[in-house]
Amino acid sequence: MRLVRYFTAGGPVHIGALEGDAVVPLALADHGDDSPLLEIAMSRRRPDDIGAPVPLVQAHLLSPLHAPTTIRDFLTFEAHYANFLQGQTGSADIPAEWYRTPVFYFTNPAVVFGPGDEIPRPQTEQLDYELEVAVVIGREGADVSVADAPDLIAGYTLFNDFSARDIQKVEMALGLGASKCKDFAQSLGPCLATPDEFGGEPGQPRARIRARVNGREYGVDDLANMTHSFARLISHASTSSRLRPGDVLGSGTAATGCIMELAGLHGHKKYPWLQPGDVVELEAEGIGVLSNTIGPRRG
């Protein structure tokens, strides 16, 4: 199933299933509570329709999660990490610790946007997107093994972790990690796709993913290239801790999945930073397309 939150003109928010060029209404969405959508996803069974299908062009899609409980973002694509290091330090040597331990930071669930939303531009001269897929947790768990981790998965969605790179450079140099450079916008959508929409092993889907800016293809990769599987991310995040329904765990940026990486390889003349009015599209097999437009400069 590909589950969405949506509304039509003048109507309430519904949970629906994307089927071709239509959305089939399945339930009313409780305001501020993602439990109904997560319960449907975890059941792996589509409930009965509660109305006639709605043409997709008449449905305004929202972020599949109204209020993620937490957002963790990992770093799992080896080629992206090597390209990043090469551009920043002149060496693509990846620390041995990275292969042993999935690393992540927490970001802000209060600034989540959905498909078609305008992204508020912070005060930055180096605005970037990031091509990612996130796994959404549907069942509580602590100290979860890799083998049991797939049992916690509600589904997958595209995740655009927008970044202010000039701010990030200062923050990372201070040794505490990303904060204000990521604090203004995350985008999720267009749907929550249950694991049966993908090939691959449980907890490690295969899906071709790509990014476009103003219709021009920027980067392409595959989820199969993640060094640490989603099951491994879930296990690591739950170690000596607790995961809850609605938690979001990002894959980290795919190879060639952001401007910083591409410009480091090919130059900023070919890959300039995002500007007001630019349209960023992320696409993944089994999920669809997540599109956002960059808003005007603030201040």
C-alpha positions in Angstrom: 0.0 0.0 0.0 1.0 3.6 -0.5 -0.8 5.5 2.2 -1.4 9.3 2.1 -2.9 12.1 4.2 -4.9 14.4 2.0 -7.8 16.7 1.8 -10.1 18.0 -1.0 -11.4 21.6 -1.3 -13.4 22.4 1.8 -13.1 18.9 3.2 -11.5 17.2 6.2 -8.2 15.4 6.2 -8.4 11.8 5.2 -6.1 8.8 5.1 -6.2 7.2 1.6 -4.4 4.7 -0.6 -2.8 5.9 -3.8 -4.0 3.7 -6.7 -3.1 4.8 -10.2 -4.4 8.4 -10.7 -6.7 8.3 -7.8 -6.8 8.3 -4.0 -9.1 5.8 -2.3 -10.4 7.2 1.0 -9.9 4.7 3.9 -10.4 6.7 7.1 -10.7 10.1 8.6 -7.4 11.4 9.9 -7.4 12.4 13.6 -6.0 15.9 13.9 -2.5 15.7 15.3 -2.6 11.9 15.8 -0.8 9.7 13.3 -1.9 6.4 15.0 -4.7 5.6 12.4 -2.3 5.8 9.5 0.4 3.8 11.3 -2.1 1.2 12.4 -3.3 0.7 8.8 0.3 0.4 7.6 1.3 -2.1 10.3 -1.8 -4.3 9.6 -0.5 -4.8 6.0 -4.1 -5.0 5.0 -6.1 -2.3 3.2 -9.4 -1.5 5.1 -12.7 -1.1 3.3 -13.2 2.1 1.4 -15.3 4.8 3.0 -16.1 6.7 -0.1 -15.6 7.0 -3.9 -12.0 7.3 -5.3 -10.9 10.9 -5.6 -8.9 12.0 -8.7 -5.3 12.7 -7.7 -5.5 16.1 -9.3 -8.2 17.0 -6.8 -6.4 15.7 -3.7 -4.0 18.0 -1.8 -1.4 15.6 -0.4 0.1 16.4 3.0 3.2 15.0 4.7 2.2 11.4 5.5 3.1 12.1 9.2 1.4 15.1 10.8 3.7 15.0 13.8 6.8 12.7 13.8 7.8 11.9 17.4 11.5 12.2 16.6 13.6 12.4 13.5 17.1 10.8 13.4 19.2 11.2 10.3 22.0 8.7 9.6 25.0 8.6 7.2 24.9 5.3 5.3 26.0 5.7 1.7 29.7 5.0 1.3 30.1 6.8 -2.0 28.5 10.0 -0.7 30.7 10.0 2.4 33.8 9.5 0.3 32.9 12.3 -2.1 32.1 14.6 0.8 35.4 13.9 2.5 37.2 14.4 -0.8 35.6 17.8 -1.4 36.1 19.0 2.2 39.6 17.5 3.1 41.1 16.4 -0.2 41.1 12.8 0.9 38.4 10.2 0.4 39.6 7.9 3.2 36.7 6.9 5.4 37.3 6.2 9.1 37.2 2.5 10.0 34.7 3.4 12.8 32.1 4.4 10.2 31.8 0.8 8.9 31.2 -0.5 12.4 28.8 2.1 13.8 25.9 3.8 12.1 26.0 7.5 13.2 23.1 9.9 13.3 22.0 13.3 14.6 18.5 14.4 15.8 16.7 17.1 13.8 13.6 19.1 14.3 10.2 17.4 13.9 8.4 20.8 14.3 9.4 22.0 10.8 8.1 19.1 8.6 6.7 20.0 5.2 4.8 17.9 2.7 4.6 17.5 -1.1 4.0 20.7 -3.0 4.8 22.9 0.0 7.0 26.0 -0.3 10.2 25.7 1.7 11.0 28.8 3.8 14.5 29.9 2.9 16.7 30.7 6.0 19.4 33.4 6.0 21.9 31.4 4.0 23.9 31.8 0.8 24.3 28.0 0.4 21.0 26.3 0.5 21.1 22.6 -0.4 18.7 19.7 -0.7 19.4 16.0 0.3 18.2 12.9 -1.5 17.1 10.5 1.2 14.6 7.8 2.1 13.3 7.4 5.6 11.9 4.4 7.5 8.9 5.1 9.8 8.5 3.2 13.0 5.1 1.7 13.6 5.6 -0.3 16.8 7.4 0.5 20.1 10.7 -1.3 20.8 13.9 -1.2 22.8 17.2 -3.0 22.3 15.8 -4.5 19.1 18.0 -7.0 17.2 18.7 -6.6 13.5 16.7 -9.7 12.9 13.6 -8.4 14.7 13.9 -4.8 13.4 11.7 -5.3 10.3 8.8 -6.0 12.7 8.8 -2.4 13.7 8.6 -0.9 10.2 5.4 0.8 9.2 6.8 1.9 5.8 9.1 4.1 3.9 8.9 7.7 2.6 11.1 10.2 0.8 12.9 12.6 3.0 14.5 15.9 2.0 16.8 17.1 4.7 17.3 20.7 3.5 20.6 22.2 4.6 22.3 25.6 5.0 25.9 24.6 4.1 27.6 27.9 5.1 26.0 27.6 8.6 26.8 23.9 8.7 30.5 24.5 8.0 30.8 26.7 11.1 28.8 24.4 13.3 30.7 21.2 12.3 34.0 22.9 12.9 33.0 23.4 16.6 32.6 19.7 17.1 29.0 19.5 18.4 27.2 18.5 15.2 24.5 19.9 12.9 22.0 22.2 14.6 20.8 25.5 13.0 21.9 24.4 9.6 19.1 21.8 9.6 16.6 23.6 11.9 14.3 25.2 9.3 12.8 22.5 7.1 12.4 18.8 6.5 10.1 17.4 3.8 8.4 14.0 3.8 6.2 12.4 1.2 4.3 11.9 -1.0 3.2 8.7 0.8 4.1 6.1 3.3 4.8 3.0 1.3 4.6 -0.3 3.1 7.5 -2.8 2.7 5.6 -4.9 0.2 6.0 -2.1 -2.4 9.8 -2.9 -2.6 12.1 -5.6 -3.6 15.0 -6.7 -1.5 15.3 -8.2 1.9 13.3 -7.3 5.0 14.7 -4.1 6.4 16.8 -3.5 3.3 14.6 -2.5 0.4 15.9 -2.0 -3.2 14.7 1.1 -5.0 16.2 3.4 -7.6 16.2 7.0 -6.2 16.9 10.2 -8.0 16.9 14.0 -7.6 16.0 16.8 -10.0 16.3 20.6 -9.8 14.0 22.5 -12.2 13.6 19.3 -14.2 17.3 18.6 -14.6 18.5 15.3 -13.2 21.1 15.9 -10.5 21.8 12.5 -8.9 20.9 8.8 -9.0 21.5 6.0 -6.6 19.8 2.8 -5.2 18.8 2.0 -1.6 20.7 -1.3 -2.1 23.9 0.7 -1.9 23.4 1.6 1.8 26.3 0.2 3.8 24.1 0.0 6.9 20.6 -1.4 6.3 17.4 0.2 7.7 17.2 -2.9 10.0 20.7 -2.0 11.3 19.7 1.6 11.8 16.6 0.6 13.8 18.7 -1.8 16.0 21.3 0.8 16.6 18.8 3.6 17.4 17.0 1.3 19.9 20.1 0.2 21.7 19.9 1.3 25.4 17.0 3.5 24.2 13.4 3.2 23.0 11.7 3.8 19.6 8.1 4.8 19.4 5.4 4.8 16.7 6.0 7.9 14.5 9.8 7.9 14.8 11.5 8.7 11.5 15.0 7.4 10.7 16.6 8.9 7.6 19.0 7.0 5.4 21.4 9.9 5.0 22.2 11.4 1.6 22.5 9.1 -1.4 25.6 9.2 -3.6 25.4 12.3 -5.8 22.4 13.3 -3.7 23.1 16.9 -2.9 24.6 20.0 -4.4 27.5 20.1 -2.0 28.7 16.8 -3.2 28.1 17.4 -6.9 29.7 20.9 -6.8 32.7 19.4 -5.1 33.1 17.0 -8.0 32.1 19.2 -10.9 32.1 22.8 -9.7 29.4 25.3 -8.6 29.0 26.8 -12.1 27.4 23.5 -13.1 25.7 22.9 -9.8 24.7 26.2 -8.1 23.1 26.5 -4.7 19.3 26.6 -4.5 17.6 29.9 -5.2 14.1 31.2 -4.6 11.7 29.6 -7.1 13.8 26.5 -7.7 11.8 23.3 -7.8 13.4 20.3 -6.1 12.0 16.8 -6.9 13.0 13.6 -5.2 11.8 10.3 -6.7 11.9 6.7 -5.5 10.6 3.5 -7.0 7.7 2.3 -4.8 7.1 5.7 -3.3 6.7 8.3 -6.0 7.8 12.0 -6.3 8.3 14.5 -3.6 8.3 18.0 -5.0 9.0 21.3 -3.2 9.6 24.9 -4.3 12.1 27.2 -2.6 10.5 30.2 -1.1 11.7 33.8 -1.0 14.7 34.9 1.1 13.9 35.9 4.7 15.0 39.2 6.0 
